[in-house]
Amino acid sequence: MKKKDEKNGFYLNIVFLGDEGVGKSKYLNSFLNNKLVNMEDSLIGINMEEKEYIINYKQKGILNLIDTAGQDKFKGITKNFYEKGDGFIIFSSFLIKESIKSIIDWIENIYQYKSKELPILNVIVDGDKVEQETKDSIIDEMLNYIISRGCSNSEFYYIECNYNIDDINKCFKNYIIEILDFQKFNKMKKKNKYKYLFFN
């Protein structure tokens, strides 16, 4: 996994997590190719892809996108991928209830190696295949379950992403901006902290 090269723009390691069969690889490859890519076979192991990315025609950098196999959720993903991750996207599906319940397990895996302040995105897919009442019920159940496990729902955020290229691109763009804003805020906080210590 490469190191960030801030002189040439941002370099972000973004890790894809989620149960097997929820569509992580399909969404990742659609984003990489800027067109819908159907993938029927599940990923075995870990796959890494790089993509040059420009935000608002001015902020340029490299995304290192790390796709992980769902069956590896408890032990197969190495500690190194968690430690180096700048952001984590957890995929789940409205059609696979267990994948919703697994969200908290993925979050706890992240917290084992990372600060709880790191922005975590949960992408819920297949929303176009269920009724709105059903989706609302699933989301309420998800939030209640997360709170019951001792994790505040304010520590991550979730969105529904339909399988079209506009939704996919918007999903990734907004999250990349979220990570960069988070990093910028923490750099300023750290700088001000040392400034305060120096002058006092």
C-alpha positions as CSV (number, residue, x, y, z in Angstrom):
1,M,0.0,0.0,0.0
2,K,1.6,3.3,-1.1
3,K,2.1,6.3,1.2
4,K,0.4,9.6,0.6
5,D,2.2,12.1,-1.5
6,E,0.8,15.5,-0.4
7,K,3.1,17.4,-2.7
8,N,1.3,16.0,-5.8
9,G,-2.2,16.2,-4.2
10,F,-4.1,13.9,-2.0
11,Y,-3.6,10.1,-1.7
12,L,-6.4,8.3,0.0
13,N,-6.7,4.6,0.9
14,I,-10.4,3.7,0.9
15,V,-11.3,0.3,2.1
16,F,-14.5,-1.5,1.0
17,L,-16.1,-3.7,3.6
18,G,-19.3,-5.7,3.7
19,D,-20.8,-9.2,3.6
20,E,-20.4,-11.4,0.6
21,G,-22.9,-10.8,-2.2
22,V,-23.9,-7.2,-1.4
23,G,-22.3,-5.7,-4.5
24,K,-19.1,-4.1,-3.3
25,S,-17.0,-5.1,-6.4
26,K,-19.8,-4.2,-8.8
27,Y,-20.1,-0.7,-7.4
28,L,-16.3,-0.2,-7.2
29,N,-15.7,-1.3,-10.8
30,S,-18.6,0.9,-12.0
31,F,-16.9,3.8,-10.3
32,L,-13.5,3.0,-11.7
33,N,-14.8,2.7,-15.3
34,N,-17.4,5.5,-15.0
35,K,-20.0,3.1,-16.4
36,L,-22.1,0.3,-15.0
37,V,-20.2,-3.0,-14.8
38,N,-22.0,-6.2,-13.8
39,M,-20.1,-8.8,-11.9
40,E,-21.6,-12.1,-10.9
41,D,-18.6,-13.8,-9.3
42,S,-17.7,-13.0,-5.7
43,L,-14.2,-11.6,-4.9
44,I,-11.8,-14.0,-3.3
45,G,-9.2,-12.3,-1.2
46,I,-8.3,-8.6,-1.7
47,N,-8.1,-6.5,-4.8
48,M,-6.6,-3.0,-5.0
49,E,-7.2,-0.5,-7.8
50,E,-5.9,3.1,-8.3
51,K,-7.8,5.9,-9.8
52,E,-6.8,9.5,-10.6
53,Y,-9.5,11.8,-9.3
54,I,-10.3,15.5,-9.6
55,I,-12.7,17.3,-7.3
56,N,-14.5,20.4,-8.7
57,Y,-11.9,20.7,-11.5
58,K,-9.1,21.8,-9.1
59,Q,-8.3,19.4,-6.3
60,K,-6.4,16.4,-7.8
61,G,-5.2,13.2,-6.3
62,I,-5.1,9.4,-6.3
63,L,-7.6,7.0,-4.8
64,N,-6.3,3.6,-3.7
65,L,-9.5,1.6,-3.6
66,I,-9.2,-1.7,-1.6
67,D,-11.9,-4.2,-2.2
68,T,-12.2,-7.0,0.3
69,A,-14.0,-10.3,0.2
70,G,-17.0,-10.6,2.5
71,Q,-16.1,-14.0,3.9
72,D,-13.0,-12.4,5.4
73,K,-14.8,-10.0,7.7
74,F,-13.5,-11.3,11.0
75,K,-9.9,-12.5,10.4
76,G,-9.0,-12.6,6.7
77,I,-8.3,-8.8,6.2
78,T,-4.9,-8.0,7.6
79,K,-4.3,-5.4,10.3
80,N,-2.3,-3.4,7.8
81,F,-5.3,-2.5,5.6
82,Y,-7.3,-1.2,8.6
83,E,-4.4,0.8,10.0
84,K,-3.6,2.5,6.7
85,G,-7.2,3.2,5.7
86,D,-8.2,6.9,5.4
87,G,-11.8,5.9,5.0
88,F,-14.1,2.9,5.1
89,I,-17.2,2.2,3.1
90,I,-19.4,-0.6,4.5
91,F,-21.8,-2.0,1.9
92,S,-25.1,-3.7,2.9
93,S,-28.3,-4.6,1.1
94,F,-31.9,-4.0,1.8
95,L,-32.5,-7.5,0.4
96,I,-30.0,-9.3,2.7
97,K,-31.0,-8.6,6.3
98,E,-27.9,-10.2,7.8
99,S,-25.7,-7.7,5.9
100,I,-27.6,-4.9,7.8
101,K,-26.9,-6.6,11.1
102,S,-23.3,-7.1,10.2
103,I,-22.7,-3.3,10.0
104,I,-21.8,-3.1,13.7
105,D,-19.3,-5.9,13.4
106,W,-17.5,-4.1,10.6
107,I,-17.5,-0.9,12.6
108,E,-16.1,-2.7,15.6
109,N,-13.4,-4.2,13.4
110,I,-12.5,-0.7,12.3
111,Y,-12.5,0.7,15.8
112,Q,-10.1,-2.0,16.8
113,Y,-7.3,-0.3,14.8
114,K,-8.6,3.2,14.1
115,S,-9.9,6.2,16.0
116,K,-13.7,6.4,16.4
117,E,-13.5,9.9,14.9
118,L,-12.7,8.6,11.4
119,P,-15.6,9.1,9.0
120,I,-17.3,5.8,8.1
121,L,-19.8,5.5,5.3
122,N,-22.5,2.8,5.1
123,V,-23.9,2.4,1.6
124,I,-27.2,0.5,1.5
125,V,-28.0,-0.8,-2.0
126,D,-31.1,-2.5,-3.6
127,G,-33.4,0.2,-2.3
128,D,-35.2,0.3,-5.6
129,K,-36.3,-3.3,-5.1
130,V,-38.3,-2.8,-1.8
131,E,-41.1,-0.6,-0.8
132,Q,-40.4,2.7,1.1
133,E,-42.2,1.4,4.2
134,T,-40.0,-1.6,4.3
135,K,-36.9,0.5,3.9
136,D,-37.9,2.8,6.7
137,S,-38.5,-0.2,8.9
138,I,-35.1,-1.7,8.1
139,I,-33.3,1.6,8.8
140,D,-35.1,2.0,12.1
141,E,-34.2,-1.5,13.1
142,M,-30.6,-0.9,12.0
143,L,-30.2,2.2,14.1
144,N,-31.8,0.7,17.2
145,Y,-29.5,-2.3,16.9
146,I,-26.4,-0.2,16.5
147,I,-27.4,1.9,19.6
148,S,-28.1,-1.3,21.5
149,R,-24.6,-2.5,20.8
150,G,-23.2,0.7,22.3
151,C,-22.3,2.6,19.2
152,S,-23.9,5.9,18.5
153,N,-25.3,6.4,15.0
154,S,-23.7,9.8,15.0
155,E,-20.3,8.1,14.6
156,F,-21.0,7.1,11.0
157,Y,-23.4,8.0,8.3
158,Y,-25.4,6.1,5.7
159,I,-26.8,6.7,2.3
160,E,-28.9,4.7,-0.1
161,C,-27.2,4.3,-3.5
162,N,-29.1,3.0,-6.5
163,Y,-27.3,1.1,-9.2
164,N,-26.9,3.9,-11.7
165,I,-23.7,5.8,-12.6
166,D,-24.9,9.2,-11.4
167,D,-25.8,7.9,-7.9
168,I,-22.5,5.9,-7.7
169,N,-20.3,8.9,-8.7
170,K,-22.2,11.2,-6.3
171,C,-21.8,8.7,-3.5
172,F,-18.1,8.5,-3.9
173,K,-17.5,12.2,-4.5
174,N,-19.3,13.2,-1.4
175,Y,-17.5,10.7,0.7
176,I,-14.1,11.7,-0.7
177,I,-14.8,15.3,0.1
178,E,-15.9,14.2,3.6
179,I,-12.5,12.5,4.2
180,L,-10.5,15.4,2.9
181,D,-12.5,17.9,5.1
182,F,-11.9,15.6,8.1
183,Q,-8.2,15.5,7.4
184,K,-8.0,19.3,6.9
185,F,-9.9,19.9,10.2
186,N,-7.6,17.6,12.2
187,K,-4.5,19.2,10.7
188,M,-5.8,22.6,11.8
189,K,-6.7,21.3,15.2
190,K,-3.2,19.8,15.7
191,K,-1.5,22.9,14.5
192,N,-3.5,25.1,16.8
193,K,-2.8,22.7,19.7
194,Y,0.9,23.1,19.3
195,K,0.6,26.8,18.8
196,Y,-1.4,27.1,22.0
197,L,1.2,25.0,23.9
198,F,4.0,27.2,22.5
199,F,2.5,30.5,23.5
200,N,1.4,29.4,26.9
